[in-house]
Amino acid sequence: MPELLAAHRARGSAAGAFTCYGMEGAAGVLRAAERRESAGVILMISPQAYESELGEPLLATLLALGEAAAVPVCVELDHAASPALIERALDGGAGAVMADGSQLPYEENVELARAAVGLAAARGAHVEVELGHVAGDEEVARAAAAGSLTDPAQAADFLARSGAACLAVSIGNVHGHYAAEPELDLALLAAVRAEVDVPLALHGASGLPAPLIRAAIDGGVLKINVNTELRAAALDALAAGLPAARQGLRLLRLGAATCDAVADAVAAKLALFEQLDLGAPT
Ligand code: 13P
């Protein structure tokens, strides 16, 4: 993860982090990243997916696909709230974990982050943390309004005490659908950037318009998480392809349609995160 993020920083781009629920989606992410010769992508597993019956095979699949990819790949367990789950993912080979204590009292969030950093350090892995709370549900795309925002001074204390390597900011971004026109507090982002020197992550990028994404990257965001838009693309492709596939019992075609749909959605995001379609950063 540190090398991948450093490569994006050098290019003036941000790394795309995409939630994967299976092999087809992950293959779509990687196809898009390879075609764009990306400086690297992050394949994320949600805690719900990881805790499901197929969680371990999913992690192993993402690791194998990442290993075989022609671009740098890091596999991250997203939004993990327990040290046991974090340890399991690290033992399973995840290169990064997000220790999410954002809904805990501050001292407990610090405690969880410290525990995660200790577990990750022993395995050469990377820990992302969240301060303030990004509202919305990562699994159910309900409309949400901004949660509690990141406090810049507290962010500095949080990182100093936890030793975490990446901070997810809450600056008006939400998971799932935005309840109103999305707005990011760019002054707050600048204030956080001034207080901390670790890479900043922006969750809830589905539905954020291009100028806001660009402003966030210019403001120091180096990792951008996307889930909802990929799920919508995959489900739309499945719905469209289902009648014909059902007729001929062509299961393979549905998998290919999922892969194509995710690849197209990811390619559009990567272009945005590379700022190519918007000109060079100012
Ligand atoms: P969206 O589902 O809003 O794209 O958010 C994804 C995310 O932040 C995962 O951590």
Residues whose N, C-alpha, C, O or C-beta is under 5 A from the ligand:
A	BS01	13P	D78 V174 H175 G176 H203 G204 A205 S206 N225 V226 N227 T228 E229
